[in-house]
Amino acid sequence: MEEEVRTMMYWNSGGWIWMIFMSLLWIVLIGLIVWAVVRLTQQPSRHDDARGGGPAPRETPEEIADRRFASGEIDADTYTAIHERLARRRASQHR
């Protein structure tokens, strides 16, 4: 009878260990699933390039002027002056 009681006691403590292990296993498994779903459904950031790797390339001054002119931030005279000034600067740098 004493052996029976001892066996039941060890089985009972083993059951608690098993229950804790299974709970942790499920928590980790659910966490991995949530992480995978978030990772797969996440939109790429604005700073990622088209290949999905590094940061987007910096805009050149000409591209900035083009964008600002297209959006109406600057008028045609300012746009022309910017391009002429940039061309002069670029020419002086190459001398």
C-alpha positions in Angstrom: 0.0 0.0 0.0 2.8 2.4 0.8 4.3 1.7 -2.6 1.0 2.5 -4.2 0.8 5.8 -2.4 4.3 6.7 -3.3 3.6 5.9 -7.0 0.5 8.1 -7.0 2.4 10.9 -5.4 5.1 10.8 -8.0 2.6 10.5 -10.8 0.7 13.5 -9.4 3.8 15.7 -9.4 4.7 14.5 -12.8 1.3 15.5 -14.0 1.8 19.1 -12.8 5.1 19.3 -14.7 3.5 17.9 -17.8 0.7 20.4 -17.5 3.1 23.3 -17.1 5.2 22.1 -20.1 2.2 21.8 -22.3 0.9 25.3 -21.3 4.3 26.8 -22.2 4.4 24.9 -25.4 1.0 26.3 -26.4 2.0 29.8 -25.4 5.1 29.6 -27.6 3.2 28.0 -30.5 0.4 30.7 -30.4 3.1 33.4 -30.1 4.9 32.1 -33.2 1.6 32.0 -35.2 0.8 35.6 -34.2 4.3 36.7 -35.1 4.1 35.0 -38.5 0.7 36.5 -39.3 1.9 40.0 -38.4 5.1 39.6 -40.3 3.4 38.3 -43.5 0.6 40.9 -43.5 2.8 43.9 -42.6 3.0 46.5 -45.3 6.5 47.4 -46.4 7.6 50.8 -45.0 8.0 53.8 -47.2 11.7 53.7 -46.8 12.1 50.2 -48.3 13.1 50.1 -52.0 11.2 48.1 -54.6 13.4 45.0 -54.0 12.3 45.0 -50.3 15.8 45.4 -48.9 17.4 48.6 -47.9 16.4 52.2 -47.7 15.0 54.0 -50.7 17.5 56.0 -52.7 17.7 59.7 -51.9 16.1 62.1 -54.3 18.4 64.3 -56.4 17.8 68.1 -56.3 16.4 67.9 -59.8 13.9 65.3 -58.7 12.9 67.4 -55.7 12.3 70.4 -58.0 10.3 68.2 -60.5 8.1 66.9 -57.7 7.6 70.4 -56.2 6.7 71.8 -59.6 4.3 69.0 -60.4 2.5 69.4 -57.0 2.2 73.2 -57.6 4.5 74.2 -54.8 6.7 76.3 -57.1 5.9 78.2 -60.3 7.5 77.7 -63.8 10.0 80.6 -63.3 11.2 79.3 -60.0 11.5 75.8 -61.5 13.5 77.0 -64.4 15.8 79.1 -62.1 16.4 76.1 -59.9 17.4 73.9 -62.8 19.7 76.6 -64.3 21.3 77.1 -60.9 21.9 73.4 -60.4 23.3 73.0 -63.9 25.8 75.9 -63.2 26.8 74.4 -59.9 27.3 71.0 -61.4 29.4 72.5 -64.2 31.6 74.4 -61.7 32.2 71.2 -59.7 33.4 69.3 -62.7 36.1 71.8 -63.5 
